[in-house]
């Protein structure tokens, strides 16, 4: 008895399954492509029909659409204006107090009365120079250029130290206090020479600086035309007295 044997190739069966699956995928791809083509064609037709319909609109229809568009625009603008006014009204109501019109006069009287009773800072300008024009400024600057505050022994006092402290207020003092010289005294001793000065360390705390705005400690009053040994010192007598070389 003869037996027949058949050899089955398992790999060949596997390849056939893969082949069937590829066929199925290919069918789906073809169906999808056909669907896309049909969808685009329908959209194109709809767009074309819509465009054709728009092109076929009558002038009356177009005019009506334009009027409707203008009406909607006006409504939008009106709503926008109302919203802006409402926003302003809310801002005013939150940040300002409303005055009753019937009490306006009373409110005005109250405000004016309060203003009249308000005291503002004041400054005494007596003896002060007020600069109103450019010429006033130039005049003041010229005066300042002539002022002198710091001296050396032997210097002659001729100018102001400040606007209100002149030569006489610097020279004619006794024990640091200002004196009022008579006319006869001024004729006898019309000039003064610096005899000693304050040290720089103590200058701004010293009495001469506080009273004369200078560093002058002592002066020697003299008459430049006085004769020697006349009882009235001249410049040389002051230099000897103050030991000024």
C-alpha positions as CSV (number, residue, x, y, z in Angstrom):
1,X,0.0,0.0,0.0
2,X,1.4,3.3,-1.1
3,X,1.0,6.5,1.1
4,X,0.9,10.0,-0.4
5,X,2.3,12.9,1.5
6,X,1.6,16.6,0.9
7,X,4.0,19.3,2.2
8,X,2.1,22.5,3.3
9,X,4.0,25.7,3.1
10,X,3.0,27.8,6.2
11,X,4.9,30.8,4.9
12,X,2.8,30.9,1.7
13,X,-0.4,31.0,3.8
14,X,0.9,34.0,5.8
15,X,1.7,35.9,2.6
16,X,-1.8,35.3,1.2
17,X,-3.3,36.8,4.3
18,X,-1.2,40.0,4.0
19,X,-2.1,40.2,0.4
20,X,-5.9,40.1,1.2
21,X,-5.4,42.9,3.8
22,X,-3.6,45.1,1.3
23,X,-6.5,44.6,-1.0
24,X,-9.0,45.7,1.6
25,X,-6.9,48.8,2.5
26,X,-6.7,49.7,-1.2
27,X,-10.4,49.4,-1.6
28,X,-11.0,51.8,1.4
29,X,-8.5,54.3,-0.1
30,X,-10.3,54.3,-3.4
31,X,-13.6,54.7,-1.7
32,X,-12.2,57.7,0.3
33,X,-10.8,59.3,-2.8
34,X,-14.1,59.0,-4.6
35,X,-16.0,60.5,-1.6
36,X,-13.6,63.5,-1.5
37,X,-14.1,64.1,-5.2
38,X,-17.9,64.0,-4.9
39,X,-17.8,66.3,-1.8
40,X,-15.6,68.9,-3.6
41,X,-17.8,68.7,-6.6
42,X,-20.9,69.4,-4.6
43,X,-19.3,72.3,-2.8
44,X,-18.2,73.8,-6.0
45,X,-21.8,73.4,-7.4
46,X,-23.2,75.0,-4.3
47,X,-20.8,77.9,-4.5
48,X,-21.5,78.4,-8.2
49,X,-25.2,78.4,-7.6
50,X,-24.9,80.9,-4.8
51,X,-22.7,83.2,-7.0
52,X,-25.1,82.9,-9.8
53,X,-28.0,83.7,-7.6
54,X,-26.2,86.8,-6.2
55,X,-25.4,87.9,-9.7
56,X,-29.1,87.5,-10.6
57,X,-30.3,89.8,-7.7
58,X,-32.5,92.5,-8.9
59,X,-31.6,96.2,-8.3
60,X,-34.6,96.5,-5.9
61,X,-33.2,93.6,-3.8
62,X,-29.7,95.1,-3.8
63,X,-31.1,98.5,-2.7
64,X,-33.1,96.8,0.1
65,X,-30.0,95.0,1.3
66,X,-28.0,98.2,1.3
67,X,-30.7,100.0,3.3
68,X,-30.8,97.1,5.8
69,X,-27.0,97.3,6.1
70,X,-27.2,101.1,6.8
71,X,-29.9,100.5,9.3
72,X,-27.9,97.9,11.1
73,X,-24.8,100.3,11.1
74,X,-26.9,103.1,12.6
75,X,-28.2,100.8,15.3
76,X,-24.6,99.7,16.1
77,X,-23.5,103.4,16.3
78,X,-26.4,104.3,18.5
79,X,-25.7,101.5,20.9
80,X,-22.0,102.4,21.0
81,X,-22.9,106.1,21.8
82,X,-25.2,105.0,24.6
83,X,-22.6,102.7,26.1
84,X,-20.0,105.5,26.0
85,X,-22.5,108.0,27.7
86,X,-23.3,105.3,30.3
87,X,-19.6,104.8,31.0
88,X,-19.1,108.5,31.5
89,X,-22.1,108.8,33.7
90,X,-20.9,105.9,35.9
91,X,-17.4,107.5,36.2
92,X,-18.9,110.9,37.1
93,X,-21.2,109.4,39.7
94,X,-18.4,107.5,41.3
95,X,-15.8,110.3,41.4
96,X,-17.8,113.6,41.8
97,X,-20.5,114.9,44.1
98,X,-23.6,116.2,42.6
99,X,-24.9,119.6,43.8
100,X,-28.6,120.1,44.0
101,X,-29.5,122.9,41.6
102,X,-31.9,124.4,44.1
103,X,-29.1,124.8,46.7
104,X,-26.5,126.1,44.2
105,X,-26.5,129.6,45.6
106,X,-26.0,128.3,49.1
107,X,-23.1,126.1,48.0
108,X,-21.4,129.1,46.2
109,X,-21.8,131.2,49.3
110,X,-20.3,128.5,51.4
111,X,-17.3,128.0,49.1
112,X,-16.7,131.7,48.9
113,X,-17.0,132.1,52.7
114,X,-14.5,129.3,53.2
115,X,-12.1,130.8,50.7
116,X,-12.3,134.2,52.4
117,X,-11.5,132.7,55.8
118,X,-8.5,130.7,54.4
119,X,-5.1,132.0,55.7
120,X,-2.3,131.7,53.2
121,X,1.4,131.8,54.1
122,X,2.7,135.4,54.3
123,X,6.2,136.9,54.1
124,X,7.3,140.3,55.2
125,X,8.9,142.0,52.2
126,X,9.8,145.2,53.9
127,X,13.4,146.0,53.0
128,X,13.5,143.2,50.5
129,X,14.4,143.6,46.9
130,X,11.8,142.4,44.5
131,X,13.1,141.4,41.0
132,X,10.4,142.1,38.4
133,X,12.4,142.7,35.2
134,X,15.7,141.8,33.7
135,X,17.1,145.2,34.4
136,X,16.2,144.7,38.1
137,X,18.2,141.5,38.0
138,X,21.2,143.1,36.4
139,X,21.1,145.9,39.0
140,X,21.1,143.4,41.9
141,X,24.0,141.4,40.3
142,X,26.0,144.5,40.0
143,X,25.4,145.3,43.7
144,X,26.4,141.8,44.7
145,X,29.7,142.1,42.8
146,X,30.7,145.0,45.0
147,X,29.9,143.3,48.3
148,X,32.7,141.9,50.5
149,X,32.6,139.5,53.4
150,X,36.1,138.4,54.0
151,X,39.0,140.8,55.0
152,X,42.6,140.7,56.1
153,X,44.2,143.0,58.7
154,X,45.0,146.3,57.0
155,X,42.1,146.2,54.5
156,X,39.9,149.3,54.3
157,X,36.2,148.8,54.7
158,X,34.4,150.5,51.8
159,X,31.5,148.3,50.7
160,X,28.4,146.5,52.0
161,X,28.6,142.9,53.2
162,X,24.9,142.3,52.3
163,X,22.1,144.4,50.9
164,X,21.1,145.8,54.3
165,X,24.5,145.9,56.0
166,X,26.6,148.9,54.8
167,X,30.0,150.2,55.7
168,X,28.7,152.2,58.7
169,X,26.9,149.2,60.2
170,X,30.2,147.2,60.0
171,X,32.6,149.9,61.3
172,X,30.7,151.9,63.9
173,X,30.3,149.4,66.8
174,X,31.2,149.2,70.4
175,X,31.6,145.9,72.1
176,X,30.1,144.2,69.1
177,X,26.9,146.3,69.3
178,X,25.9,148.9,66.7
179,X,26.1,152.6,67.7
180,X,24.6,155.6,66.0
181,X,27.5,158.0,65.4
182,X,26.8,161.7,65.3
183,X,27.6,163.9,62.3
184,X,30.7,165.4,64.2
185,X,31.9,161.9,65.0
186,X,31.6,160.8,61.3
187,X,33.6,163.9,60.3
188,X,36.4,163.1,62.7
189,X,36.5,159.3,61.9
190,X,35.2,158.9,58.3
191,X,37.2,155.7,57.5
192,X,37.9,152.4,59.2
193,X,40.6,149.8,58.7
194,X,40.4,146.2,59.7
195,X,42.6,145.5,62.7
196,X,41.9,141.8,63.5
197,X,39.7,139.1,62.0
198,X,38.0,135.9,63.4
199,X,39.6,132.5,62.9
200,X,38.2,130.4,60.1
201,X,37.3,127.6,62.5
202,X,35.0,129.8,64.6
203,X,33.9,132.2,62.0
204,X,30.3,131.2,61.3
205,X,29.5,130.9,65.0
206,X,31.1,134.2,65.9
207,X,29.2,137.4,66.8
208,X,30.8,139.4,64.0
209,X,29.5,137.1,61.3
210,X,26.0,137.0,62.9
211,X,25.8,140.8,63.1
212,X,27.9,142.1,60.1
213,X,28.2,139.0,57.8
214,X,32.0,139.6,57.8
215,X,35.0,138.1,59.5
216,X,36.0,141.4,61.0
217,X,36.7,141.3,64.7
218,X,38.1,144.8,65.4
219,X,38.5,147.9,63.4
220,X,40.5,151.1,63.7
221,X,38.6,154.3,62.9
222,X,40.8,157.1,61.4
223,X,40.8,160.3,59.3
224,X,43.1,160.0,56.3
225,X,43.8,163.8,56.4
226,X,44.6,163.9,60.2
227,X,48.0,165.1,61.2
228,X,50.3,163.1,63.4
229,X,49.8,163.6,67.1
230,X,46.6,165.6,66.5
231,X,44.6,163.3,68.7
232,X,42.8,161.8,65.7
233,X,44.6,158.8,64.2
234,X,45.4,158.7,60.5
235,X,46.1,155.5,58.4
236,X,49.6,155.1,59.6
237,X,48.6,155.5,63.2
238,X,46.0,152.7,62.7
239,X,48.7,150.5,61.2
240,X,50.9,151.0,64.2
241,X,48.1,150.5,66.6
242,X,47.0,147.2,64.9
243,X,50.6,146.1,64.2
244,X,49.9,145.8,60.5
245,X,52.9,145.9,58.2
